[in-house]
Amino acid sequence: MSPSLRLPARAALLSRSPPEPGVPRAPPVPPAASAPARTPRPRGLAEMPGPSSAAFIFELLCRGGVRRLHEMQVHGRARFGPLWKARFGPVLTVHVAEPALVAQVLRQEGPEPRRALSCPWKEHRSLRGVPGGLLTLEGEAWQGSRRVLARGLLRPGAAEAFAGPVATVVAELVARLQRLRRQHPRGIVPDIGTEFNRFGLEAKGHVDRRMAEVAARGPLAEEDTCVTDLLAREHVPVSSIYGNVTELLLAGVDTVASTLAWSLYELARSPGAQAALHRELVAATAANGVTNGDGATTDRATAAATAAALGRLPLLRAVVKETLRLYPVIPANARVVPDCDIRVGDYLVPRQTLITLCHYATSRDSRFFPAPDAFRPERWLRHRDTSDTPGDTPGDTPGDTPGDTPGPRHPFASLPFGLGPRSCVGRRLAELQLHMALAQILLRFEVRPEPGGGRVRPMTRTLLAPGAPISLRFLER
């Protein structure tokens, strides 16, 4: 190297060498600030993928797609990606089948999202002048009804207040199962889902009688905690009480009955999980002084002890959560954001567009749930990941809401009760019924599959229902 080049070369070498001990290196000179990256322009619906209108109608009407809407979610995501559109006549629907995009929609829906552009049940009640409830009301009327019900159903201590009435219903259900078991050979109860549903519908008579009492009696006492009492205490007219209670029954009977049937079906096919759950139930209820006598749960104090025991039954809660992941009662939720355009992924979705949140597809995504078609309650037994989104209901415990995830699962991957303003207001009551019913049934019976019975697949019938009768064998413990 020539003498003229040695000095610059050595200087460059020294500039890259480590500093001498105790001598701080001068901070590097920051590079010139670069211009911020531009957010790409959102694409319009014309650029969104999806089947042709003719192909979509053919799939629905000619290939049984109406009963396979849950499967079509999975196929649509595999073919078109996490966001696609489909048109049925004049109705254009945007399907969202990615947890992060579901979260994006729910965070932009505003305080008064609408469920759908039109609803036959809503039109029927409007034409007949029958007051609606949470399923059909919109705007201020809907918000008012939800506030009243939320004050009763979501208040602290609501579970304990409802424990007595729920325990009475559960005791009647167990007694019904015992009668059915004796009536059928080898203890096989056929079509258990229909039996549970029929039992729930019989409760409507109790509601009618209670409403007549509310209309005739004086001021309500503090211990009056029926839904009709909660509404009457807020001076809701009797006609509106009937509208709300009717729609709560409509939303709560099939849903709880179906989930209870699916839970028992999967536990019957998983004897190890059922045995572990039975051990947990025996230990927890014994610690709370709850016995297996036929009339034990009808006592209010014993019912409160049972409700307290539910807080220490993580496997029971995990069984219900895993059942709802595999068989979400509402496989897809419809949303209409009425006031503004919203951005979903790379697309701008105009206001008034019908958006379908594909919960069945997201809850069976192998990226978030390994072996997504397998019944594995233990996947819900991990601790809460504090980086996840908390639930929207006060009093949530680990295992109850978006946020308590094992591994990479996204907090919006399984939303059986929805999230946000339109989430299920009866969630706590539904969970209480499911937990207490499963606990009392499994303390009294061992549940086995029907001998020779085949695999039961789900089908879409507005709700996600069993595609064939679920028949189970109940053996007295």
C-alpha positions in Angstrom: 0.0 0.0 0.0 1.4 3.5 -0.9 2.2 5.8 2.1 -0.6 8.1 0.9 -3.2 5.4 1.6 -1.9 3.9 4.8 -3.2 6.7 7.2 -6.8 6.6 5.9 -6.8 2.8 6.0 -5.6 2.6 9.6 -8.1 5.3 10.6 -10.9 3.3 9.1 -9.7 0.1 10.9 -9.5 1.9 14.3 -13.0 3.3 13.8 -14.3 -0.3 13.7 -12.2 -1.7 16.6 -13.6 -2.0 20.2 -13.0 1.0 22.4 -10.3 0.9 25.1 -11.5 -0.1 28.6 -13.1 2.7 30.5 -13.3 5.0 27.4 -16.8 5.5 26.2 -17.4 5.4 22.5 -19.1 8.4 21.0 -22.7 7.8 20.1 -23.3 7.0 16.5 -24.7 9.7 14.3 -28.2 8.8 13.4 -29.0 8.5 9.7 -31.2 11.1 8.1 -34.8 10.5 8.9 -36.6 8.6 6.1 -40.0 9.5 4.9 -42.7 7.4 6.7 -44.0 4.4 4.8 -47.3 5.1 3.1 -50.3 3.0 4.1 -51.4 1.2 1.0 -54.7 2.4 -0.4 -57.5 0.0 0.7 -59.0 -2.1 -2.0 -62.7 -2.1 -2.8 -65.2 -4.9 -2.8 -64.8 -5.3 -6.6 -61.3 -6.6 -5.9 -62.3 -9.0 -3.2 -62.2 -12.7 -4.2 -65.2 -15.0 -4.0 -67.4 -17.4 -5.9 -69.6 -16.3 -8.7 -73.2 -15.6 -7.8 -74.4 -18.6 -9.9 -71.8 -20.9 -8.3 -72.8 -19.8 -4.8 -76.5 -20.3 -5.4 -75.9 -23.7 -6.9 -73.9 -24.7 -3.9 -76.6 -23.6 -1.5 -79.7 -24.9 -3.3 -78.5 -27.9 -5.3 -75.7 -29.3 -3.2 -77.2 -29.0 0.2 -75.2 -26.0 1.2 -78.0 -24.5 3.3 -77.4 -27.3 5.9 -73.6 -27.1 5.4 -73.0 -23.4 5.9 -70.5 -24.2 8.7 -68.5 -26.4 6.3 -68.7 -23.8 3.5 -66.9 -21.4 5.9 -63.9 -23.8 6.0 -64.0 -24.4 2.3 -64.3 -20.7 1.5 -61.3 -19.8 3.6 -59.2 -22.6 2.0 -60.1 -21.4 -1.5 -60.3 -17.6 -1.2 -58.3 -16.8 1.9 -59.5 -15.2 5.2 -61.8 -12.6 3.5 -64.2 -13.2 0.6 -67.5 -12.1 -0.7 -70.6 -14.0 -1.9 -73.8 -12.8 -3.5 -77.2 -14.4 -3.2 -79.6 -12.3 -5.3 -79.4 -8.7 -4.2 -77.7 -9.5 -0.9 -73.9 -9.3 -0.8 -72.1 -10.8 2.1 -68.5 -10.3 3.2 -67.2 -13.4 5.0 -64.4 -12.9 7.6 -62.6 -16.1 8.7 -59.5 -14.9 10.4 -59.4 -14.1 14.2 -57.4 -10.8 13.8 -59.9 -9.6 11.1 -62.8 -10.6 13.3 -61.3 -8.5 16.1 -60.9 -5.6 13.6 -64.6 -5.7 12.7 -65.8 -5.9 16.3 -63.6 -3.0 17.3 -65.2 -0.8 14.7 -68.9 -1.8 14.9 -69.9 1.1 17.3 -72.4 1.1 20.1 -75.4 0.1 18.1 -74.5 -2.5 15.4 -77.3 -4.3 13.7 -77.6 -8.0 13.3 -78.9 -8.2 9.8 -80.6 -6.1 7.1 -83.8 -8.0 7.6 -85.1 -10.7 9.8 -88.3 -12.7 9.2 -88.9 -13.1 13.0 -88.6 -9.3 13.3 -91.0 -8.7 10.4 -93.5 -11.2 11.8 -93.6 -9.5 15.3 -93.8 -6.1 13.7 -96.8 -7.0 11.5 -98.7 -8.4 14.4 -97.8 -5.5 16.7 -96.0 -7.8 19.2 -93.3 -6.1 21.2 -89.8 -7.3 20.5 -86.8 -8.2 22.7 -83.0 -8.2 22.3 -83.2 -10.3 19.2 -85.3 -7.9 17.2 -85.1 -4.5 18.8 -82.8 -1.8 17.4 -81.6 1.6 18.5 -82.6 3.1 21.8 -85.2 0.4 22.5 -82.6 -2.3 22.2 -80.1 -0.4 24.3 -82.7 0.1 27.0 -83.7 -3.5 27.2 -80.1 -4.6 27.3 -79.2 -2.2 30.1 -82.1 -3.5 32.2 -81.2 -7.2 31.6 -77.5 -6.6 32.0 -78.1 -5.0 35.5 -79.8 -8.2 36.5 -77.9 -10.9 34.7 -74.4 -9.4 34.9 -74.4 -7.8 38.3 -72.0 -9.1 41.0 -73.5 -12.1 42.8 -75.9 -12.9 39.9 -74.7 -16.5 39.7 -75.5 -17.1 43.4 -78.9 -15.4 43.1 -79.8 -17.7 40.2 -78.3 -20.8 41.7 -81.4 -21.8 43.6 -83.9 -21.6 40.6 -81.3 -23.2 38.2 -80.7 -26.0 40.7 -84.4 -26.7 40.9 -84.6 -27.0 37.1 -81.5 -29.2 37.0 -83.0 -31.5 39.7 -86.1 -31.8 37.5 -84.0 -32.6 34.5 -82.0 -35.3 36.3 -85.3 -36.8 37.5 -86.6 -36.8 33.9 -83.4 -38.6 32.8 -83.9 -41.2 35.5 -87.5 -41.8 34.2 -86.4 -42.0 30.6 -83.6 -44.4 31.5 -86.1 -46.8 33.2 -88.5 -46.6 30.2 -85.9 -47.6 27.6 -84.0 -50.9 27.4 -80.3 -51.0 28.6 -80.6 -47.4 29.8 -80.4 -45.9 26.4 -82.1 -42.5 26.1 -82.8 -41.8 22.4 -82.3 -38.4 20.9 -81.1 -36.7 24.0 -80.9 -33.3 22.4 -84.6 -33.3 21.6 -85.5 -34.3 25.1 -83.4 -31.5 26.6 -85.1 -29.0 24.2 -88.6 -30.3 25.0 -87.8 -29.9 28.7 -86.7 -26.3 28.2 -89.8 -25.4 26.2 -92.0 -26.6 29.1 -90.5 -23.8 31.2 -92.6 -21.3 29.1 -95.6 -22.2 31.2 -93.7 -21.1 34.3 -92.9 -17.8 32.6 -96.5 -17.2 31.8 -97.6 -17.9 35.3 -94.9 -15.7 36.8 -95.9 -12.8 34.5 -99.5 -13.1 35.7 -98.2 -12.9 39.3 -96.1 -9.9 38.6 -99.0 -8.1 37.0 -101.3 -8.8 40.0 -98.9 -8.5 43.0 -97.5 -5.5 44.8 -93.9 -4.2 45.1 -91.2 -6.8 44.4 -88.9 -8.0 47.2 -85.2 -7.9 46.9 -85.0 -11.7 46.7 -87.2 -11.8 43.6 -84.6 -12.5 40.9 -86.5 -14.0 38.0 -86.0 -12.3 34.7 -89.6 -11.2 34.7 -89.0 -9.7 38.2 -85.9 -7.8 37.0 -87.9 -6.3 34.1 -90.9 -5.5 36.3 -88.7 -3.7 38.8 -87.6 -1.4 36.0 -91.3 -0.6 35.3 -91.1 -2.4 31.9 -94.7 -2.9 30.6 -96.0 -6.5 30.8 -96.2 -6.7 27.0 -92.5 -5.8 26.7 -91.7 -8.3 29.4 -93.3 -11.0 27.4 -91.5 -9.9 24.3 -88.1 -10.0 26.0 -88.7 -13.3 27.9 -90.0 -15.0 24.7 -86.9 -14.0 22.8 -84.6 -15.0 25.7 -86.3 -18.4 25.7 -85.9 -18.6 21.9 -82.2 -17.8 22.3 -81.6 -19.8 25.4 -83.5 -23.1 25.1 -82.1 -24.7 21.9 -78.7 -23.3 22.6 -78.2 -24.7 26.1 -80.0 -28.0 25.1 -77.7 -28.5 22.1 -74.5 -27.7 24.0 -75.5 -30.0 26.8 -76.2 -32.8 24.4 -72.9 -32.3 22.5 -71.0 -32.2 25.9 -72.4 -35.5 27.0 -71.8 -37.0 23.5 -68.1 -36.1 23.5 -67.6 -37.2 27.1 -69.3 -40.5 26.3 -66.7 -41.0 23.5 -63.9 -39.9 25.8 -64.0 -42.1 28.9 -60.7 -40.9 30.2 -61.9 -37.2 30.2 -65.2 -38.3 31.7 -63.5 -40.2 34.5 -61.2 -37.3 35.3 -64.2 -34.9 35.4 -66.1 -37.2 37.7 -63.1 -37.3 40.1 -63.0 -33.5 40.1 -66.7 -33.2 40.7 -66.7 -35.7 43.6 -63.8 -34.0 45.3 -65.2 -30.4 44.9 -68.7 -31.2 45.9 -67.6 -33.3 48.9 -65.5 -30.3 50.1 -68.7 -28.2 49.9 -70.9 -30.6 51.7 -73.0 -31.5 48.6 -74.3 -35.0 48.6 -75.7 -37.1 45.8 -79.2 -37.5 47.3 -82.1 -37.1 44.9 -83.4 -33.9 46.6 -80.1 -32.4 47.7 -79.8 -29.8 45.0 -83.3 -28.5 45.5 -82.3 -26.9 48.8 -81.3 -23.2 48.3 -78.3 -23.4 50.7 -77.0 -26.6 49.1 -77.5 -25.0 45.7 -75.4 -22.0 46.8 -72.7 -24.5 47.9 -72.8 -26.2 44.5 -72.5 -22.8 42.8 -69.5 -22.0 45.0 -67.9 -25.4 44.1 -68.2 -24.5 40.4 -65.4 -21.9 40.9 -63.0 -24.8 41.7 -63.9 -27.0 38.7 -61.5 -26.0 36.0 -61.9 -29.2 34.0 -65.7 -28.8 34.0 -65.4 -25.3 32.6 -62.8 -26.6 30.1 -65.3 -29.3 28.9 -67.9 -26.7 28.2 -65.4 -24.4 26.4 -64.1 -27.2 24.3 -67.6 -28.3 23.4 -68.5 -24.7 22.3 -65.3 -24.6 20.3 -66.2 -27.7 18.3 -69.9 -27.0 18.1 -70.5 -23.2 18.4 -74.2 -22.8 18.7 -74.1 -19.8 16.5 -71.6 -20.9 13.8 -71.6 -17.5 12.2 -72.6 -14.1 13.4 -74.0 -11.5 11.1 -73.1 -7.8 11.5 -74.1 -4.6 9.8 -72.2 -1.5 10.6 -74.8 1.2 9.8 -73.0 4.5 10.2 -69.6 4.3 8.4 -67.3 2.5 6.1 -64.8 0.3 7.9 -61.4 -1.1 6.9 -61.1 -4.9 7.2 -57.6 -6.2 6.3 -56.7 -4.7 2.9 -60.3 -3.8 2.0 -62.7 -1.0 2.6 -66.1 -2.4 3.4 -68.9 0.2 2.8 -71.5 0.9 5.5 -74.7 -1.2 5.4 -72.8 -4.2 4.0 -73.7 -7.5 5.6 -70.6 -9.0 7.3 -70.5 -12.6 8.4 -68.0 -13.5 11.1 -67.1 -17.2 10.5 -66.7 -18.5 14.1 -66.9 -22.2 13.1 -63.9 -21.8 10.7 -61.8 -19.8 13.1 -62.5 -22.2 16.0 -61.4 -25.2 13.9 -58.2 -23.6 12.6 -55.2 -25.8 13.2 -52.9 -22.8 13.5 -54.6 -21.9 16.8 -55.9 -25.3 17.9 -53.7 -28.3 17.2 -55.8 -31.3 16.1 -58.7 -29.0 15.7 -61.4 -31.7 15.2 -60.4 -33.6 18.4 -62.2 -33.2 21.7 -59.4 -32.1 24.1 -60.7 -30.2 27.1 -57.1 -30.0 28.6 -56.2 -27.4 25.9 -58.1 -24.9 28.0 -56.3 -25.5 31.3 -53.3 -23.3 30.7 -52.9 -20.0 32.6 -54.0 -16.7 31.1 -51.6 -15.0 28.7 -51.5 -11.4 30.0 -50.8 -10.1 26.5 -54.2 -11.2 25.2 -57.4 -9.3 25.0 -59.5 -9.4 28.3 -63.1 -10.5 28.2 -65.9 -8.1 28.0 -67.8 -9.3 31.1 -67.0 -8.4 34.7 -66.0 -11.3 36.9 -64.2 -13.3 34.2 -62.0 -16.1 35.5 -59.2 -17.9 33.7 -60.8 -20.3 31.2 -63.9 -18.2 30.7 -63.2 -15.6 28.0 -60.9 -14.5 25.2 -57.5 -14.3 26.7 -56.7 -17.5 28.6 -54.9 -19.2 25.8 -52.5 -22.1 25.5 -49.7 -21.7 23.0 -50.4 -19.5 19.9 -54.2 -19.4 20.1 -55.7 -16.1 19.2 -58.1 -14.6 21.7 -60.7 -14.1 19.0 -60.4 -17.6 17.5 -63.3 -19.0 19.6 -66.1 -16.6 20.5 -69.2 -18.8 21.3 -70.9 -16.0 23.1 -69.8 -13.2 20.8 -68.1 -10.0 22.0 -69.0 -6.3 22.2 -72.4 -4.6 22.4 -74.2 -7.5 20.8 -72.6 -10.3 22.9 -74.8 -12.7 24.7 -76.4 -11.0 27.7 -77.4 -14.4 29.1 -74.0 -15.8 29.0 -73.5 -16.2 32.7 -76.9 -17.8 33.2 -76.2 -20.2 30.3 -72.9 -21.2 31.7 -74.4 -21.7 35.1 -77.1 -24.0 33.7 -74.5 -26.0 31.6 -72.1 -26.4 34.5 -74.7 -27.4 37.1 -76.5 -29.7 34.7 -73.3 -31.5 33.7 -72.2 -31.7 37.3 -75.4 -33.2 38.6 -75.8 -35.6 35.6 -72.3 -36.9 35.9 -72.4 -37.3 39.6 -75.4 -39.7 39.2 -74.7 -41.4 35.8 -71.9 -42.8 33.8 -72.6 -41.8 30.2 -71.6 -44.2 27.4 -72.3 -44.2 23.6 -75.2 -46.1 22.2 -73.8 -49.6 21.2 -73.4 -49.6 17.5 -74.1 -45.9 17.2 -72.2 -44.0 14.5 -70.5 -40.7 14.4 -72.9 -37.7 14.7 -72.0 -34.8 12.5 -73.2 -31.2 13.0 -75.6 -29.5 10.6 -76.6 -25.9 10.2 -80.3 -25.3 11.0 -80.0 -21.6 11.9 -78.1 -22.9 14.9 -75.5 -25.6 14.7 -77.4 -28.8 15.6 -76.8 -32.5 15.6 -77.3 -33.9 12.1 -78.7 -37.1 13.6 -80.2 -38.0 16.9 -77.7 -38.3 19.8 -78.6 -41.5 21.7 -76.6 -42.2 24.9 -76.6 -44.9 27.5 -76.9 -43.7 31.2 -75.7 -46.1 33.9 -76.5 -45.3 37.5 -73.3 -44.8 39.5 
